[in-house]
């Protein structure tokens, strides 16, 4: 188990992850130009009666793009924080990103981490602001959603942040034709790979594919031996496979740290604790 831990301002919650399962649906669509990224994602999902989803997005462009970087805390309230807002000039081309789609204050809301290329050739990454960022060229999106789970953004006592977490939603009729899908939130200081295995064991799933999924880690320890020594990071999952029976879980991530350095690769088991939160979607596989 990693020795890296980050003291949070609030009481440590006894439950170190929250998870619920449902039957998943997959939807592919394009984010339409002229809309905020929040609206461009919400419209097709709500039209398909999907209120909770994880997404992979790629291609296309934004103008303007507004984003935040991970940063060290400057107050006594949070263990980490965000940078000032960045707004690169001209059009920015999306490389790849992941999104959690749910609700905040009763309205559709997204949480997005991504990598992009700016007009001057600079490659950057971070937390995309949902209402201020406008789609300028169509963006490809693949979504995995459920009907009976809500991802709700609410204040979290342990971290002092407003965070997504899953809530069971009761429906009169459930579609049982889709694959089993888990939506979860992992709390700070938990090893992310170990947490994925614990989630699968809770739901009696032997193997699962990681879909979408974003969060933060306390730096990183990669399988190739490379190290990121930092506190605050922004992370999204490139691919992942959980095997709770043989403890052969593997997950490849992309990460940006407080200095703006972008790294990616397979991470080591037992050496990558969550910084603030990690939003996870798992789809059962055989």
C-alpha positions as protocol buffer text, in pm:
chain_id: "A"
residue {
  index: 1
  type: UNK
  ca { x: 0 y: 0 z: 0 }
}
residue {
  index: 2
  type: UNK
  ca { x: 125 y: 345 z: -88 }
}
residue {
  index: 3
  type: UNK
  ca { x: 264 y: 566 z: 188 }
}
residue {
  index: 4
  type: UNK
  ca { x: 142 y: 877 z: 4 }
}
residue {
  index: 5
  type: UNK
  ca { x: -159 y: 1022 z: 185 }
}
residue {
  index: 6
  type: UNK
  ca { x: -326 y: 1362 z: 178 }
}
residue {
  index: 7
  type: UNK
  ca { x: -488 y: 1497 z: 492 }
}
residue {
  index: 8
  type: UNK
  ca { x: -841 y: 1616 z: 415 }
}
residue {
  index: 9
  type: UNK
  ca { x: -1013 y: 1897 z: 607 }
}
residue {
  index: 10
  type: UNK
  ca { x: -1325 y: 1704 z: 711 }
}
residue {
  index: 11
  type: UNK
  ca { x: -1408 y: 1381 z: 896 }
}
residue {
  index: 12
  type: UNK
  ca { x: -1297 y: 1063 z: 721 }
}
residue {
  index: 13
  type: UNK
  ca { x: -1605 y: 884 z: 587 }
}
residue {
  index: 14
  type: UNK
  ca { x: -1630 y: 522 z: 699 }
}
residue {
  index: 15
  type: UNK
  ca { x: -1743 y: 418 z: 352 }
}
residue {
  index: 16
  type: UNK
  ca { x: -1444 y: 448 z: 117 }
}
residue {
  index: 17
  type: UNK
  ca { x: -1639 y: 401 z: -201 }
}
residue {
  index: 18
  type: UNK
  ca { x: -2001 y: 431 z: -310 }
}
residue {
  index: 19
  type: UNK
  ca { x: -2133 y: 208 z: -590 }
}
residue {
  index: 20
  type: UNK
  ca { x: -2459 y: 98 z: -747 }
}
residue {
  index: 21
  type: UNK
  ca { x: -2533 y: -126 z: -1043 }
}
residue {
  index: 22
  type: UNK
  ca { x: -2775 y: -111 z: -1331 }
}
residue {
  index: 23
  type: UNK
  ca { x: -2822 y: -224 z: -1689 }
}
residue {
  index: 24
  type: UNK
  ca { x: -2622 y: -18 z: -1930 }
}
residue {
  index: 25
  type: UNK
  ca { x: -2689 y: 132 z: -2271 }
}
residue {
  index: 26
  type: UNK
  ca { x: -2435 y: 256 z: -2524 }
}
residue {
  index: 27
  type: UNK
  ca { x: -2493 y: 563 z: -2738 }
}
residue {
  index: 28
  type: UNK
  ca { x: -2274 y: 725 z: -3002 }
}
residue {
  index: 29
  type: UNK
  ca { x: -2329 y: 1083 z: -3120 }
}
residue {
  index: 30
  type: UNK
  ca { x: -2161 y: 1410 z: -3219 }
}
residue {
  index: 31
  type: UNK
  ca { x: -2139 y: 1720 z: -3003 }
}
residue {
  index: 32
  type: UNK
  ca { x: -2291 y: 1994 z: -3214 }
}
residue {
  index: 33
  type: UNK
  ca { x: -2116 y: 2328 z: -3279 }
}
residue {
  index: 34
  type: UNK
  ca { x: -2254 y: 2645 z: -3126 }
}
residue {
  index: 35
  type: UNK
  ca { x: -2347 y: 2483 z: -2794 }
}
residue {
  index: 36
  type: UNK
  ca { x: -2161 y: 2477 z: -2466 }
}
residue {
  index: 37
  type: UNK
  ca { x: -1997 y: 2141 z: -2404 }
}
residue {
  index: 38
  type: UNK
  ca { x: -2244 y: 2090 z: -2119 }
}
residue {
  index: 39
  type: UNK
  ca { x: -2547 y: 2147 z: -2345 }
}
residue {
  index: 40
  type: UNK
  ca { x: -2396 y: 1955 z: -2640 }
}
residue {
  index: 41
  type: UNK
  ca { x: -2362 y: 1647 z: -2420 }
}
residue {
  index: 42
  type: UNK
  ca { x: -2688 y: 1686 z: -2229 }
}
residue {
  index: 43
  type: UNK
  ca { x: -2922 y: 1724 z: -2528 }
}
residue {
  index: 44
  type: UNK
  ca { x: -2869 y: 1385 z: -2699 }
}
residue {
  index: 45
  type: UNK
  ca { x: -2844 y: 1196 z: -2370 }
}
residue {
  index: 46
  type: UNK
  ca { x: -3167 y: 1341 z: -2231 }
}
residue {
  index: 47
  type: UNK
  ca { x: -3337 y: 1279 z: -2567 }
}
residue {
  index: 48
  type: UNK
  ca { x: -3241 y: 912 z: -2523 }
}
residue {
  index: 49
  type: UNK
  ca { x: -3376 y: 922 z: -2165 }
}
residue {
  index: 50
  type: UNK
  ca { x: -3026 y: 880 z: -2019 }
}
residue {
  index: 51
  type: UNK
  ca { x: -2966 y: 1096 z: -1711 }
}
residue {
  index: 52
  type: UNK
  ca { x: -2642 y: 933 z: -1591 }
}
residue {
  index: 53
  type: UNK
  ca { x: -2349 y: 841 z: -1814 }
}
residue {
  index: 54
  type: UNK
  ca { x: -1976 y: 827 z: -1864 }
}
residue {
  index: 55
  type: UNK
  ca { x: -1832 y: 936 z: -2198 }
}
residue {
  index: 56
  type: UNK
  ca { x: -1520 y: 925 z: -2412 }
}
residue {
  index: 57
  type: UNK
  ca { x: -1484 y: 1224 z: -2643 }
}
residue {
  index: 58
  type: UNK
  ca { x: -1232 y: 1289 z: -2921 }
}
residue {
  index: 59
  type: UNK
  ca { x: -1170 y: 1501 z: -3227 }
}
residue {
  index: 60
  type: UNK
  ca { x: -1342 y: 1825 z: -3311 }
}
residue {
  index: 61
  type: UNK
  ca { x: -1264 y: 2162 z: -3159 }
}
residue {
  index: 62
  type: UNK
  ca { x: -1366 y: 2433 z: -2913 }
}
residue {
  index: 63
  type: UNK
  ca { x: -1373 y: 2812 z: -2949 }
}
residue {
  index: 64
  type: UNK
  ca { x: -1350 y: 2939 z: -2689 }
}
residue {
  index: 65
  type: UNK
  ca { x: -1201 y: 2680 z: -2454 }
}
residue {
  index: 66
  type: UNK
  ca { x: -1186 y: 2768 z: -2084 }
}
residue {
  index: 67
  type: UNK
  ca { x: -1012 y: 2537 z: -1840 }
}
residue {
  index: 68
  type: UNK
  ca { x: -848 y: 2496 z: -1500 }
}
residue {
  index: 69
  type: UNK
  ca { x: -530 y: 2318 z: -1396 }
}
residue {
  index: 70
  type: UNK
  ca { x: -472 y: 2125 z: -1074 }
}
residue {
  index: 71
  type: UNK
  ca { x: -306 y: 2339 z: -809 }
}
residue {
  index: 72
  type: UNK
  ca { x: -188 y: 2330 z: -451 }
}
residue {
  index: 73
  type: UNK
  ca { x: -427 y: 2464 z: -191 }
}
residue {
  index: 74
  type: UNK
  ca { x: -390 y: 2825 z: -83 }
}
residue {
  index: 75
  type: UNK
  ca { x: -632 y: 2801 z: 209 }
}
residue {
  index: 76
  type: UNK
  ca { x: -686 y: 2584 z: 517 }
}
residue {
  index: 77
  type: UNK
  ca { x: -1014 y: 2447 z: 382 }
}
residue {
  index: 78
  type: UNK
  ca { x: -900 y: 2219 z: 99 }
}
residue {
  index: 79
  type: UNK
  ca { x: -618 y: 1967 z: 57 }
}
residue {
  index: 80
  type: UNK
  ca { x: -576 y: 2073 z: -308 }
}
residue {
  index: 81
  type: UNK
  ca { x: -738 y: 2326 z: -537 }
}
residue {
  index: 82
  type: UNK
  ca { x: -760 y: 2465 z: -891 }
}
residue {
  index: 83
  type: UNK
  ca { x: -550 y: 2715 z: -1081 }
}
residue {
  index: 84
  type: UNK
  ca { x: -679 y: 3042 z: -1219 }
}
residue {
  index: 85
  type: UNK
  ca { x: -884 y: 3010 z: -1536 }
}
residue {
  index: 86
  type: UNK
  ca { x: -698 y: 2969 z: -1867 }
}
residue {
  index: 87
  type: UNK
  ca { x: -854 y: 3077 z: -2197 }
}
residue {
  index: 88
  type: UNK
  ca { x: -629 y: 3013 z: -2498 }
}
residue {
  index: 89
  type: UNK
  ca { x: -690 y: 3235 z: -2802 }
}
residue {
  index: 90
  type: UNK
  ca { x: -833 y: 3100 z: -3126 }
}
residue {
  index: 91
  type: UNK
  ca { x: -962 y: 2749 z: -3184 }
}
residue {
  index: 92
  type: UNK
  ca { x: -843 y: 2454 z: -2975 }
}
residue {
  index: 93
  type: UNK
  ca { x: -849 y: 2099 z: -3116 }
}
residue {
  index: 94
  type: UNK
  ca { x: -952 y: 1817 z: -2886 }
}
residue {
  index: 95
  type: UNK
  ca { x: -729 y: 1513 z: -2870 }
}
residue {
  index: 96
  type: UNK
  ca { x: -910 y: 1294 z: -2618 }
}
residue {
  index: 97
  type: UNK
  ca { x: -1105 y: 1327 z: -2294 }
}
residue {
  index: 98
  type: UNK
  ca { x: -1355 y: 1164 z: -2060 }
}
residue {
  index: 99
  type: UNK
  ca { x: -1673 y: 1303 z: -1909 }
}
residue {
  index: 100
  type: UNK
  ca { x: -1906 y: 1220 z: -1622 }
}
residue {
  index: 101
  type: UNK
  ca { x: -2265 y: 1324 z: -1693 }
}
residue {
  index: 102
  type: UNK
  ca { x: -2514 y: 1369 z: -1412 }
}
residue {
  index: 103
  type: UNK
  ca { x: -2688 y: 1654 z: -1237 }
}
residue {
  index: 104
  type: UNK
  ca { x: -2616 y: 1947 z: -1009 }
}
residue {
  index: 105
  type: UNK
  ca { x: -2887 y: 2153 z: -840 }
}
residue {
  index: 106
  type: UNK
  ca { x: -3144 y: 1959 z: -1042 }
}
residue {
  index: 107
  type: UNK
  ca { x: -2995 y: 2049 z: -1382 }
}
residue {
  index: 108
  type: UNK
  ca { x: -2775 y: 1848 z: -1623 }
}
residue {
  index: 109
  type: UNK
  ca { x: -2407 y: 1886 z: -1539 }
}
residue {
  index: 110
  type: UNK
  ca { x: -2078 y: 1745 z: -1664 }
}
residue {
  index: 111
  type: UNK
  ca { x: -1729 y: 1693 z: -1522 }
}
residue {
  index: 112
  type: UNK
  ca { x: -1466 y: 1674 z: -1799 }
}
residue {
  index: 113
  type: UNK
  ca { x: -1089 y: 1610 z: -1808 }
}
residue {
  index: 114
  type: UNK
  ca { x: -916 y: 1616 z: -2146 }
}
residue {
  index: 115
  type: UNK
  ca { x: -603 y: 1676 z: -2356 }
}
residue {
  index: 116
  type: UNK
  ca { x: -605 y: 1921 z: -2647 }
}
residue {
  index: 117
  type: UNK
  ca { x: -382 y: 2109 z: -2890 }
}
residue {
  index: 118
  type: UNK
  ca { x: -392 y: 2488 z: -2900 }
}
residue {
  index: 119
  type: UNK
  ca { x: -352 y: 2708 z: -3208 }
}
residue {
  index: 120
  type: UNK
  ca { x: 15 y: 2781 z: -3138 }
}
residue {
  index: 121
  type: UNK
  ca { x: 93 y: 2406 z: -3120 }
}
residue {
  index: 122
  type: UNK
  ca { x: 95 y: 2385 z: -2742 }
}
residue {
  index: 123
  type: UNK
  ca { x: -43 y: 2058 z: -2601 }
}
residue {
  index: 124
  type: UNK
  ca { x: -228 y: 2108 z: -2274 }
}
residue {
  index: 125
  type: UNK
  ca { x: -462 y: 1922 z: -2041 }
}
residue {
  index: 126
  type: UNK
  ca { x: -692 y: 1990 z: -1750 }
}
residue {
  index: 127
  type: UNK
  ca { x: -1046 y: 2042 z: -1627 }
}
residue {
  index: 128
  type: UNK
  ca { x: -1273 y: 2189 z: -1897 }
}
residue {
  index: 129
  type: UNK
  ca { x: -1530 y: 2441 z: -1775 }
}
residue {
  index: 130
  type: UNK
  ca { x: -1874 y: 2313 z: -1881 }
}
residue {
  index: 131
  type: UNK
  ca { x: -2077 y: 2628 z: -1947 }
}
residue {
  index: 132
  type: UNK
  ca { x: -1807 y: 2862 z: -2078 }
}
residue {
  index: 133
  type: UNK
  ca { x: -1650 y: 2621 z: -2333 }
}
residue {
  index: 134
  type: UNK
  ca { x: -1823 y: 2622 z: -2675 }
}
residue {
  index: 135
  type: UNK
  ca { x: -1806 y: 2345 z: -2937 }
}
residue {
  index: 136
  type: UNK
  ca { x: -1679 y: 2490 z: -3268 }
}
residue {
  index: 137
  type: UNK
  ca { x: -1629 y: 2170 z: -3469 }
}
residue {
  index: 138
  type: UNK
  ca { x: -1825 y: 1845 z: -3412 }
}
residue {
  index: 139
  type: UNK
  ca { x: -1678 y: 1621 z: -3139 }
}
residue {
  index: 140
  type: UNK
  ca { x: -1723 y: 1243 z: -3143 }
}
residue {
  index: 141
  type: UNK
  ca { x: -1876 y: 1102 z: -2826 }
}
residue {
  index: 142
  type: UNK
  ca { x: -1930 y: 748 z: -2702 }
}
residue {
  index: 143
  type: UNK
  ca { x: -2151 y: 724 z: -2395 }
}
residue {
  index: 144
  type: UNK
  ca { x: -2238 y: 445 z: -2155 }
}
residue {
  index: 145
  type: UNK
  ca { x: -2546 y: 520 z: -1949 }
}
residue {
  index: 146
  type: UNK
  ca { x: -2793 y: 373 z: -1702 }
}
residue {
  index: 147
  type: UNK
  ca { x: -3149 y: 456 z: -1605 }
}
residue {
  index: 148
  type: UNK
  ca { x: -3163 y: 352 z: -1239 }
}
residue {
  index: 149
  type: UNK
  ca { x: -2858 y: 535 z: -1097 }
}
residue {
  index: 150
  type: UNK
  ca { x: -2819 y: 909 z: -1050 }
}
residue {
  index: 151
  type: UNK
  ca { x: -2479 y: 1078 z: -1041 }
}
residue {
  index: 152
  type: UNK
  ca { x: -2542 y: 1386 z: -828 }
}
residue {
  index: 153
  type: UNK
  ca { x: -2292 y: 1665 z: -761 }
}
residue {
  index: 154
  type: UNK
  ca { x: -2324 y: 1761 z: -393 }
}
residue {
  index: 155
  type: UNK
  ca { x: -2106 y: 1899 z: -110 }
}
residue {
  index: 156
  type: UNK
  ca { x: -1871 y: 1639 z: 38 }
}
residue {
  index: 157
  type: UNK
  ca { x: -1788 y: 1676 z: 406 }
}
residue {
  index: 158
  type: UNK
  ca { x: -1452 y: 1497 z: 397 }
}
residue {
  index: 159
  type: UNK
  ca { x: -1291 y: 1699 z: 116 }
}
residue {
  index: 160
  type: UNK
  ca { x: -1484 y: 2026 z: 129 }
}
residue {
  index: 161
  type: UNK
  ca { x: -1551 y: 1998 z: -247 }
}
residue {
  index: 162
  type: UNK
  ca { x: -1877 y: 1960 z: -437 }
}
residue {
  index: 163
  type: UNK
  ca { x: -1840 y: 1616 z: -596 }
}
residue {
  index: 164
  type: UNK
  ca { x: -2029 y: 1363 z: -804 }
}
residue {
  index: 165
  type: UNK
  ca { x: -2146 y: 1051 z: -624 }
}
residue {
  index: 166
  type: UNK
  ca { x: -2391 y: 775 z: -724 }
}
residue {
  index: 167
  type: UNK
  ca { x: -2741 y: 748 z: -578 }
}
residue {
  index: 168
  type: UNK
  ca { x: -2985 y: 463 z: -637 }
}
residue {
  index: 169
  type: UNK
  ca { x: -3285 y: 578 z: -839 }
}
residue {
  index: 170
  type: UNK
  ca { x: -3603 y: 372 z: -826 }
}
residue {
  index: 171
  type: UNK
  ca { x: -3789 y: 327 z: -1153 }
}
residue {
  index: 172
  type: UNK
  ca { x: -4120 y: 149 z: -1213 }
}
residue {
  index: 173
  type: UNK
  ca { x: -3971 y: -52 z: -1501 }
}
residue {
  index: 174
  type: UNK
  ca { x: -3604 y: -131 z: -1566 }
}
residue {
  index: 175
  type: UNK
  ca { x: -3446 y: -238 z: -1893 }
}
residue {
  index: 176
  type: UNK
  ca { x: -3273 y: -569 z: -1810 }
}
residue {
  index: 177
  type: UNK
  ca { x: -3142 y: -635 z: -2161 }
}
residue {
  index: 178
  type: UNK
  ca { x: -2816 y: -442 z: -2128 }
}
residue {
  index: 179
  type: UNK
  ca { x: -2491 y: -549 z: -1966 }
}
residue {
  index: 180
  type: UNK
  ca { x: -2437 y: -501 z: -1593 }
}
residue {
  index: 181
  type: UNK
  ca { x: -2279 y: -163 z: -1529 }
}
residue {
  index: 182
  type: UNK
  ca { x: -2147 y: -9 z: -1206 }
}
residue {
  index: 183
  type: UNK
  ca { x: -2125 y: 363 z: -1133 }
}
residue {
  index: 184
  type: UNK
  ca { x: -1902 y: 443 z: -837 }
}
residue {
  index: 185
  type: UNK
  ca { x: -1711 y: 713 z: -656 }
}
residue {
  index: 186
  type: UNK
  ca { x: -1383 y: 635 z: -476 }
}
residue {
  index: 187
  type: UNK
  ca { x: -1281 y: 847 z: -176 }
}
residue {
  index: 188
  type: UNK
  ca { x: -938 y: 1005 z: -100 }
}
residue {
  index: 189
  type: UNK
  ca { x: -628 y: 803 z: -12 }
}
residue {
  index: 190
  type: UNK
  ca { x: -768 y: 474 z: -147 }
}
residue {
  index: 191
  type: UNK
  ca { x: -549 y: 288 z: -396 }
}
residue {
  index: 192
  type: UNK
  ca { x: -745 y: 318 z: -719 }
}
residue {
  index: 193
  type: UNK
  ca { x: -675 y: -31 z: -856 }
}
residue {
  index: 194
  type: UNK
  ca { x: -749 y: -196 z: -523 }
}
residue {
  index: 195
  type: UNK
  ca { x: -1072 y: 3 z: -503 }
}
residue {
  index: 196
  type: UNK
  ca { x: -1181 y: -117 z: -847 }
}
residue {
  index: 197
  type: UNK
  ca { x: -1134 y: -477 z: -737 }
}
residue {
  index: 198
  type: UNK
  ca { x: -1327 y: -412 z: -414 }
}
residue {
  index: 199
  type: UNK
  ca { x: -1615 y: -261 z: -613 }
}
residue {
  index: 200
  type: UNK
  ca { x: -1629 y: -567 z: -840 }
}
residue {
  index: 201
  type: UNK
  ca { x: -1623 y: -802 z: -540 }
}
residue {
  index: 202
  type: UNK
  ca { x: -1912 y: -612 z: -379 }
}
residue {
  index: 203
  type: UNK
  ca { x: -2121 y: -663 z: -693 }
}
residue {
  index: 204
  type: UNK
  ca { x: -2001 y: -1021 z: -756 }
}
residue {
  index: 205
  type: UNK
  ca { x: -1836 y: -929 z: -1086 }
}
residue {
  index: 206
  type: UNK
  ca { x: -1522 y: -1123 z: -1179 }
}
residue {
  index: 207
  type: UNK
  ca { x: -1416 y: -913 z: -1477 }
}
residue {
  index: 208
  type: UNK
  ca { x: -1506 y: -565 z: -1594 }
}
residue {
  index: 209
  type: UNK
  ca { x: -1396 y: -305 z: -1848 }
}
residue {
  index: 210
  type: UNK
  ca { x: -1341 y: 51 z: -1729 }
}
residue {
  index: 211
  type: UNK
  ca { x: -1558 y: 288 z: -1931 }
}
residue {
  index: 212
  type: UNK
  ca { x: -1484 y: 661 z: -1937 }
}
residue {
  index: 213
  type: UNK
  ca { x: -1393 y: 755 z: -1577 }
}
residue {
  index: 214
  type: UNK
  ca { x: -1205 y: 1055 z: -1437 }
}
residue {
  index: 215
  type: UNK
  ca { x: -1056 y: 1170 z: -1109 }
}
residue {
  index: 216
  type: UNK
  ca { x: -738 y: 1274 z: -934 }
}
residue {
  index: 217
  type: UNK
  ca { x: -439 y: 1090 z: -788 }
}
residue {
  index: 218
  type: UNK
  ca { x: -160 y: 1190 z: -549 }
}
residue {
  index: 219
  type: UNK
  ca { x: 102 y: 1195 z: -820 }
}
residue {
  index: 220
  type: UNK
  ca { x: 161 y: 864 z: -998 }
}
residue {
  index: 221
  type: UNK
  ca { x: 372 y: 551 z: -1004 }
}
residue {
  index: 222
  type: UNK
  ca { x: 377 y: 393 z: -1350 }
}
residue {
  index: 223
  type: UNK
  ca { x: 460 y: 35 z: -1438 }
}
residue {
  index: 224
  type: UNK
  ca { x: 750 y: 148 z: -1657 }
}
residue {
  index: 225
  type: UNK
  ca { x: 918 y: 295 z: -1348 }
}
residue {
  index: 226
  type: UNK
  ca { x: 842 y: 660 z: -1418 }
}
residue {
  index: 227
  type: UNK
  ca { x: 722 y: 873 z: -1127 }
}
residue {
  index: 228
  type: UNK
  ca { x: 512 y: 1187 z: -1088 }
}
residue {
  index: 229
  type: UNK
  ca { x: 583 y: 1348 z: -751 }
}
residue {
  index: 230
  type: UNK
  ca { x: 298 y: 1591 z: -700 }
}
residue {
  index: 231
  type: UNK
  ca { x: -11 y: 1635 z: -487 }
}
residue {
  index: 232
  type: UNK
  ca { x: -283 y: 1768 z: -714 }
}
residue {
  index: 233
  type: UNK
  ca { x: -341 y: 1607 z: -1054 }
}
residue {
  index: 234
  type: UNK
  ca { x: -621 y: 1572 z: -1308 }
}
residue {
  index: 235
  type: UNK
  ca { x: -663 y: 1223 z: -1453 }
}
residue {
  index: 236
  type: UNK
  ca { x: -875 y: 1042 z: -1707 }
}
residue {
  index: 237
  type: UNK
  ca { x: -870 y: 672 z: -1794 }
}
residue {
  index: 238
  type: UNK
  ca { x: -753 y: 564 z: -2139 }
}
residue {
  index: 239
  type: UNK
  ca { x: -833 y: 196 z: -2090 }
}
residue {
  index: 240
  type: UNK
  ca { x: -872 y: -48 z: -1807 }
}
residue {
  index: 241
  type: UNK
  ca { x: -960 y: -408 z: -1724 }
}
residue {
  index: 242
  type: UNK
  ca { x: -1048 y: -523 z: -1373 }
}
residue {
  index: 243
  type: UNK
  ca { x: -1000 y: -886 z: -1272 }
}
residue {
  index: 244
  type: UNK
  ca { x: -1104 y: -932 z: -910 }
}
residue {
  index: 245
  type: UNK
  ca { x: -1045 y: -1308 z: -911 }
}
residue {
  index: 246
  type: UNK
  ca { x: -676 y: -1312 z: -1008 }
}
residue {
  index: 247
  type: UNK
  ca { x: -583 y: -957 z: -897 }
}
residue {
  index: 248
  type: UNK
  ca { x: -463 y: -879 z: -1250 }
}
residue {
  index: 249
  type: UNK
  ca { x: -621 y: -537 z: -1279 }
}
residue {
  index: 250
  type: UNK
  ca { x: -458 y: -300 z: -1527 }
}
residue {
  index: 251
  type: UNK
  ca { x: -543 y: 60 z: -1601 }
}
residue {
  index: 252
  type: UNK
  ca { x: -385 y: 310 z: -1837 }
}
residue {
  index: 253
  type: UNK
  ca { x: -432 y: 677 z: -1753 }
}
residue {
  index: 254
  type: UNK
  ca { x: -349 y: 1022 z: -1884 }
}
residue {
  index: 255
  type: UNK
  ca { x: -251 y: 1280 z: -1621 }
}
residue {
  index: 256
  type: UNK
  ca { x: -159 y: 1646 z: -1589 }
}
residue {
  index: 257
  type: UNK
  ca { x: 13 y: 1776 z: -1275 }
}
residue {
  index: 258
  type: UNK
  ca { x: 39 y: 2121 z: -1117 }
}
residue {
  index: 259
  type: UNK
  ca { x: 337 y: 2209 z: -1339 }
}
residue {
  index: 260
  type: UNK
  ca { x: 143 y: 2130 z: -1655 }
}
residue {
  index: 261
  type: UNK
  ca { x: 342 y: 1815 z: -1734 }
}
residue {
  index: 262
  type: UNK
  ca { x: 133 y: 1553 z: -1917 }
}
residue {
  index: 263
  type: UNK
  ca { x: 214 y: 1186 z: -1860 }
}
residue {
  index: 264
  type: UNK
  ca { x: 38 y: 863 z: -1943 }
}
residue {
  index: 265
  type: UNK
  ca { x: 80 y: 490 z: -1898 }
}
residue {
  index: 266
  type: UNK
  ca { x: -16 y: 183 z: -1699 }
}
residue {
  index: 267
  type: UNK
  ca { x: -18 y: 247 z: -1324 }
}
residue {
  index: 268
  type: UNK
  ca { x: 113 y: 21 z: -1049 }
}
residue {
  index: 269
  type: UNK
  ca { x: -124 y: -160 z: -816 }
}
residue {
  index: 270
  type: UNK
  ca { x: -103 y: -49 z: -451 }
}
residue {
  index: 271
  type: UNK
  ca { x: 92 y: 271 z: -528 }
}
residue {
  index: 272
  type: UNK
  ca { x: -163 y: 516 z: -666 }
}
residue {
  index: 273
  type: UNK
  ca { x: -393 y: 667 z: -401 }
}
residue {
  index: 274
  type: UNK
  ca { x: -682 y: 895 z: -491 }
}
residue {
  index: 275
  type: UNK
  ca { x: -624 y: 1264 z: -422 }
}
residue {
  index: 276
  type: UNK
  ca { x: -977 y: 1409 z: -394 }
}
residue {
  index: 277
  type: UNK
  ca { x: -1215 y: 1177 z: -582 }
}
residue {
  index: 278
  type: UNK
  ca { x: -1239 y: 925 z: -866 }
}
residue {
  index: 279
  type: UNK
  ca { x: -1559 y: 874 z: -1068 }
}
residue {
  index: 280
  type: UNK
  ca { x: -1572 y: 523 z: -1209 }
}
residue {
  index: 281
  type: UNK
  ca { x: -1789 y: 329 z: -1453 }
}
residue {
  index: 282
  type: UNK
  ca { x: -1737 y: -47 z: -1485 }
}
residue {
  index: 283
  type: UNK
  ca { x: -1905 y: -273 z: -1742 }
}
residue {
  index: 284
  type: UNK
  ca { x: -1914 y: -646 z: -1674 }
}
residue {
  index: 285
  type: UNK
  ca { x: -1737 y: -860 z: -1930 }
}
residue {
  index: 286
  type: UNK
  ca { x: -1686 y: -1235 z: -1974 }
}
